[in-house]
Each structure stands twice: as C-alpha cells, then as structure tokens.
Amino acid sequence: PAEKEQVASLAKYYRFYYSELAAAVKLYTAGYPEAYAPTLERAKGSLASAEALATRMGAPECAVRPFPDA
C-alpha cells in the first residue's frame, strides 16, 4: 500500500509537470509572455519533486534528465 501511494504521488508530480508545460506554451502563444516564466517555474518544482521521489523509491535512473536545464 505504501508503494502504491508513492507511485500515485509520482504520477501526480509528472502529470502536473506536463500540464504546466502545456499551459506555459499556451500562455506564451496567446500573447501573455509575462505568465510564461512563473508557470514554467511551477513545472520545474514538480519535476524536481518527482525526481527526488523516484530516487527515494530506488529508481535514480528516472531522475536523469535527457538534457540540462537552460
């Protein structure tokens, strides 16, 4: 049960990350570039939480990003 809860949390973090990335792009293309950066920062925080949880769960390979943040 505890592992199932962790997996659910991991999915929630990644779901939020990808939804915030999509929202940031929509805001930018809709002409609201000032809203892009804070939305992207929220996304990055969720990604960091997901990576930390994956590492604690014994899957550090899930925390390796394919490219560095710019």
Secondary structure, 3 states (H helix, E strand, C coil): CHHHHHHHHHHHHHHHHHHHHHHHHHHHHCCCHHHHHHHHHHHHHHHHHHHHHHHHCCCHHHHCCCCCCC
